[in-house]
Amino acid sequence: MAVITSGNWSFKEPPLKDGDVVEMGNFSQFQPGTEICKDVKDLTIKGGLWINVKAQPTWRVEGGNWAQVPRCSHVHPDWVARGMAECPTDCEHYFGDEWIDIPVEEYRTAKALSVQVNTIDNTDADGVITQKFQKFGPVYRDAIAKVVQ
């Protein structure tokens, strides 16, 4: 039996064993309802972050931060390399096409590729002109933004 007081096992299988007591740690997973530690029957959870984890019926859950949050590869493209499945182009997180702020380097590349781009000039009270660069493209929102709107 071990008492787990820290550690980050997000997006991977944690090394929990029968009899362990979890007080803290990150056990978050990519997809909602992910089962971890299927062979561990005797586990007490007093704390920790358990996003998208499905607790086994024999575990004693006395605390912790538990939530099921759908994730979108369009919102988190860097997570694909870490094992997250890619969403289809028309996934449930697709919000629509609209103007998106982009850095000047992307604006120059998009302009060269004949992508629909836009420059907005702003003049402040001192007469200083700043520019904002945009392109027209798809916008995705995650489940949290969907609930708020």
Sequence and secondary structure as in RCSB ss.txt:
>XXXX:A:sequence
MAVITSGNWSFKEPPLKDGDVVEMGNFSQFQPGTEICKDVKDLTIKGGLWINVKAQPTWRVEGGNWAQVPRCSHV
HPDWVARGMAECPTDCEHYFGDEWIDIPVEEYRTAKALSVQVNTIDNTDADGVITQKFQKFGPVYRDAIAKVVQ
>XXXX:A:secstr
  EE   B TTS     TT EE S B   SSTTEE  TT  S EE S EEETEE  TTSEE   EEE     TTT
 GGGGGGT     TT TTEEEEEEEEE HHHHHHHHHTT  EEEEEEE TT  EEEEEEEEEEEE  HHHHHH 
